Amino acid sequence: MDIVDLARLQFATTTIFHYIFVPLSIGLTLLVAIMETLYVRKGDEIYKRMAQFWGKFLLINFAVGVVTGILQEFQFGMNWSDFSRFVGDVFGAPLAIEALLAFFLESTFIGLWIFGWDRLSKRMHLASMWLVAIGTTLSALWILAANSFMQRPVGFEINNGRAEMTDVFALLTNGQLLWEFPHTVFAAFLTGAFLIAGISAYKLLKRKDVVFFKKSFQISIIVGLISSIAVALFGHQQAEYLVHTQPMKMAASEALWETSDDPAPWTVFATIDPDKQENGFEFKIPYMLSVLSYSKFSGSVPGMKELQAEYEQTYGPGNYIPPVRTTFWSFRIMIAGGMGMIFLAMYGVYLTMRKKLDLANKWFWRMMVAAISLPFISNTAGWIMTEMGRQPWTVFGLLRTEDSVSPNVTTGQVWFSLISFSTIYLILLFILIFLFVRVAKQGPGSEHEEKAEPKSEDPFDQEVSHDAIIK
């Protein structure tokens, strides 16, 4: 592997690992804020216990996420100095704002939330968690503003061989950001919701703290359904946007070598031969690619061969076709995971609204436990598709990946840092899983405390017996 491939591998490894924690922090923050809001409004102590219990997962995840995120900043200077030199004035600004404004906001108020249970009023303490939620969302906004510039550069001019920002408002109104931001944030809410729903399902299978985890499941599954549908809708709008701004990425995600017919069918799966630039066996659904690209049952989608010729005329000689297999299959993994979560969430909400959770079969609870992995798989696959589909560009149309690496870094140095960081990350992951499992096994409190909770007519407060929770 040459220095470019090694630097890409290291950045992919650290970014994918870091992104395990980012959406989970955003999602858990929202759900903890909702639970504490219910406590303040209803005065029911069980919601306070819920906020405190699920807040433990948030704090563990937040701590590990901060550690893994530090390396992301350093890599721009270590392995990608030419990239930083060329677009640092534009790309660095939203990253600096994220650190100075959003991260300090969330880190300050999460401290107040941790130590303020007995020192702050209920409403002030609740406000602290909502400010943490705002801070995590703003962090996502500024990070995605930087990433959207790489996908569709706007608000800059080239001066002395470097890109310089001329319009920060253009960065914040970048069409790429307007669709990427809600798509990513709702995916984060979905991640937190399915973690809570999955752990709750496991505890319900074990018939432990039934009332507590039934309420937790009900809240999280409703948030999960809303978020999963929003992810799909905004993802569809983002796909339509890509057809116009990054048609090569869209064509690669469909393994579309030749310009499609009108209407265009959607390829469910295919055997792809990048060397021959053709597909073998294909299974297609008529009209669906036109619907995905234009929201109508007509319209042709340009193929990679046609776009390659156009790009050569625009940008000069070179191969502008991204890794097709990776882009194609990561897109389908993301969609499959998303559809699975929608169906599970719909069934969970159906049981909740019909007050039939106690009639749910064991297979559903077991599927919800396994489904904890789905948002992480879909998030990772979505980002792989987003970043790999942009290749060979670091900044689309401006800077190629091969021209972005640091000129003085050796392959030996990158190998050393890659192995070192990966080892540290694996240790951190083991610690995170160990702490998550430990907290989950400990549970929120004794069953005696749970049984002492008052009854109410609220659907979240309907108590069921241990024997009735699972048939």
N, C-alpha and C positions, 0 to 999 in steps of 0.2 A: 504494500500500500504506500502511495506517495503522500507527501505532506498535506495535500488538499483533502484526500480521502480520510486521512487520520484526523485532521482538524474537524471535518464534517462528522465523523463518527463520534468524536469526543463531545461536540456540541449537541448532537442528537441524544447521546446517552445522558448527559447532565440535564438537558431540557426536558426530556421525557420523564426522567425521575423526579425533577422538581415539579412537573405538572401533575404528578400524583397528588400533591398536597395543596396546590393553589385552589383548584375548584372545590375541594373538600372544605377548606377554610371558609370560602365564600358561602357555600351551601349550609354548613353547620351554623355559621353566624346568623344567617337569616332564621333558621329554625329555632335556635335558642332564643332569639329575640321574640319570635312569635309565642313561644312557650311562656316566656316571662311576661309578655303582654297579657296573656290569658290569666296569669297569676295576679297581676295588678288589677285587672278589670273584675275578675270573679272572686278574688280573695281565697281561692282554693289552694291549699298548701301543696297538693300533688303537682301542680304546674310549677311551683317553685322547685320542688325536688327534680322535676324533669329538666328544668333549665340548668340546675346545678350538675345533674348527672351527665347530660349530653354536653354540657360545657367542658367537662373533663376531656372528652375526645377532641373538642375544639382546641383546647390549650396544648395538648400533646402534639396535635397536628401542626398547630401554629409554630411551635418551637422548632420542630424538625424542618418545616417549610422555610423558615428564616435562614437556617444554616445552609440548606441546599441552594437557596436563591442567591447567596453571596457570590458563588462561583460564576453565575451567569454574567454578572457585571464584569468580573475580571477577565473572562474569556475574550471579550471584545478587544481588550488591550493585549492579551497574551498571544492568541492564535489568529486574530483577525484585525491586526493593526492597520492594514491598508484599507479595510472597510471602515474602521473608525476614523481614519484620516480623511476619507472621502466624504462620508455622510455624518460625521460626528456632530457637526453643528445642528443638524436637523434631528437625527436619531437620538442624540444624547439629551435633548431638551425635555421630551416627555418622560424619559427615564429619571431625570433629575427631579422633575415635578412629582413623579410618583413616590420617590424616596422622601423628599422634603415635606410634601403635603399629605398624601394619602397614607403612606406607611406610618409616619409619625402620628397621624390622627388615630389610626386603628391601634397602634402599639400603646399610645398614651391611655386611651379609654378602655382598652382591655385590661390594663393594670388597675384602673379604677373599678372595673367590674369585678376583678378577682378579689380585691381587698375591701370592697365597699358594701358588702352584703349587710353588715351591721353598723356601718358608719354613714351611709347615704340614705336618703328617703327612697321609698319604693320607686317613685317616678324618676328621680334623678339616677338611680341605679339602672332602671330600664332604659333611660336615655343614653346611658353609657354604652349599652350593648347595641342600640340602634346606630349610634355614632361609629361603633366598630364595623357594623354592617355597611354603613355608607362608605367608610374608609376602604374596606376590602373591594367594594364595587368601583370606587374611584381608582384604586390601584389597577384593577383590570382595564378600566377605560384608558389610562395613560400608557400602559404596556401595549394594549391593542392599537392605540394611536401610532406607536412606533412601528409595530408590526404591519399595520395597514399601509404605512409609508413605503415599506419594503415591497408590498404587493402592488400598490398603485401610488407612485411618488407624486406628491402635490405640494404646493406652497413653498417652492424653493427656486433658486437660480444657481447656475454654475459660475463660480468666480475664482479665477486663478487655479482652475483644475479641481475645485472642491465644491460640494453642494452646500449652499448656505440658505437658512430659512428666511423667507420673506413674508410669510403669512401663516401665523399659528392657527388662525381661524380656519384656514383651508385644511389643516391637518385634522381638526376636530369635526369638520363637516365632510371629510373624505367619504365617498360613497362606500368604499370597502369597510370603513369603520362603522358606518351606520347599520350595516347588516351583520358584520362580524361580532360587534360588541353584544347585542342582545342574544345572538345565537350562543355565544360563549358563556355569558352570565347565566342564562337559563339552564345551560348544561351543567354549570356549577351548582345551581340550586337542586338540580336533579341528582347530582352526585351525593350531596348531603342528605337528601330525602331518602335515597335508596340505602345508604349506610344505616340510617336510623331504622328504616322499615325492615331491613334485613336482620339487624341485631334484635329488634323487637320480635320478629318472627321466630328467631332461634329461642328466645326466652319463652315465648308462648308455646313452642313445641315442648320445652322442658317444664311447662306449667309453673313458672316462677314469676312472682310479682305480676300477676296476670292483669290486674286493673291498670297498673302503671304502664306496662308495655302495650296494652291494648290502646290506651289513649295516645301513646307515642306513635304507634303504627297508624292510627287514624289521621293524626295531624300530618305525618310525613308522607303518607300515600296520597293525600289530597294535594299537597305541594308537589309531589312527584308527578301526578297526572297533569296538572296545570303546566308544569315546567316541560314535561316531555312533549306535549302538544306545541308549546311555544318554540321549543328547539326545532321541531319539524317544520313549522311555518317559516321561521326566520332562516332556517337552512335552505328551504326552497327558494326564498327571495335571494339569498346569497348565490345560489346556483345560477339563477337568472342573471344576476349581476356579472358573474364570471364569464358568461357567454360573450359579453361585450368587452370586458376589460382584460381578461386572461383566457381567451378562447383555446389556447394550447393546453392549459390545465384542464379545462372542461373536456376537450377531446381525449386527453390522456386518461382521464378518470373513466371514460367510456370505451377505451381501447379502440377509438374511432380513427382508423388510418385514412379512409377515403371519406369525402364529404357525403353525408347521409342522404337518404331519400327524403321526400316530403310527402307525408309526415314521417318523422324519425322514430324508429323503434328503440326501446331501451334494452341494452344487453344485461341480462341477469348474471350470467357467467360465460366465460370464454377461455379457450386455450390460446395463449398469446405467444407469438414468436417475434420478438423485437428485431432480431437480425434480418429476417425476411420482411419485416414490417407488414405482417398479416396475422390474422387470427385463424385458428382451426375451427373446432366445434364451437358453436355459439347458440345460446338460448335467449331469445328476445321476446319482449312484450311490445306489440304494435302500439304506436302513437305515444308511448310513455316518455320518450326522450324529448319530444316536442312539448309535452306538458311540463316536464321538468325544466326545460329551457325557456319556454315562452308563455306558460300557463294557458295553452290552447292546443287543440288537436291538429295543428299544422305547423310547419316550419322546418327548414333544413338546418343542420348543424355542421359547420366546417370541420373537415378532417385534418389530421396531423400533417399529412403530406402537402396539402394545399397551404396550410399555415407555415410549414417549414420554408416553402418557397417565398412566401410573403415576408417572413422574418429575415431571410437572407438578403432580400432587397432592401429592407429597412435597416438592419443592424450589421450587415456584412456576412461573410462566410462563417460557417460554424454549424454545430448540431444543436438545435433548439428544442428537440423532443426530450421531455423528462423521462425518468425511469417509469415505463408504462405499467409494468406488472405491479410495482409497488403502489403507484397512484390508483390503479384500477381496483385492486383488492382492498386497499385501506379504505377506499370510499364505500365499498360494499360491506365491510366489517362494521363501519360506523353506522350505516343504515340498518343493518340487521340488529345491532345492539339497541339502537333507538326504537325500532319497531317492537322488539321484545319488551322493552320497558313500558311503552305505551299500553300494550295489551295487559301486562301484569298490573300496571297502575289502574287501568280501567276496571279490571276485575276486583281489585282491592277496594276501590271507591264504591263499586256496586255493592259489595258485601257491607261496607261501612254505612252507606245510605239506607240499605234495607235492614240494617241491624242484624246481620247474619254472620258476623265475624266468628261467633262461637260455633257456627256450623261449617266453617271452612275445613276442608280435608287437609291431611298432613302434607299431601303433595304440594299444595299451594304454599304452605309455610316453608317447606324445603326449597321450593323454587325461589322464593323471596330471599332466602339465605344465600343461595348461589348467585342471585341477581345483584348482590353487592358488587360483584366484579364488573357488571355490564357497563356502568357509566365510565369506569376507568379504562376499559377496553375501547369504548366508543370515543372518549376524549383523546386517547393516544392515537387511534386510527385517524381521527379527524385532523389532528395536527400534522401527522405524517403526510396525509394527502395534501394539506395546505402548503406545507413547506417543500415537499419533494416535487409537487406539481409545478412549482415556480422555477425549478432548475431549467437551464444552467445559470439563473440569475440569483444574486444576493439581493439586489435592488432591481426590480423588474425594468428592463429596458435601459438601465444606467450602468450597472456594475455586475460583472460576472463573478461567480463563486471562485473560479480559479485565480481571479485578480484581487481577491479580498484577503487572502491569507497573509500572515506575517512573513516577511522575506528572510528573517534571520533565525527563525525557529526551526530546529532540526527534527527529524522523525523520531530520534531517540528521546528527545525531550517530551514530545507529545505522547509517545508510548508510556513513558514514566508517569506523566501526570494522569493519563487515561486510566492506567492500572491503579494508581494511588486513589484517585477520586472514586473509581468504581468500587474499590474495596471499602472505602469509608461510607459510601452510599449504601452498600449492602449491609453494613453494620447498623447504620441508622434505620434502615428498613426493618431489620430484625428487632431492633429496640422498639420501633413504633408498633409493630404487630404484637410484640410481647405485652406492651403497655395497654394496647387496645383490648386484647384478650383478657388481661388481668382485670381491667375496669369493668368489662362486660360481665365477667364471672362474678365479680363482687356485687354487682347490681346496685340499685338505688337505695336499698334499705331493707329492713326486715318486713316479713309479711304481716306482723302485728301492727306495724305502722301503717301498712297499706289498708288493712281492714278497718282501721280507725278513721279512714277518710270518710267524710259525709257524702250521702247520696244526693243526687239532684236529678232534674228532668233533662238536663243537657245530654245530647247523644254521646258526647265524649265521657260522660260520667256514669254511664250505665254499667253497673258492676255485674260480673258473671262469675259463676263458680269455677273452681279449677277443673272439675270433672266435665263441665259443659263447654269449656273453651275449644276442645278438639274432640271430634267424634272419630 
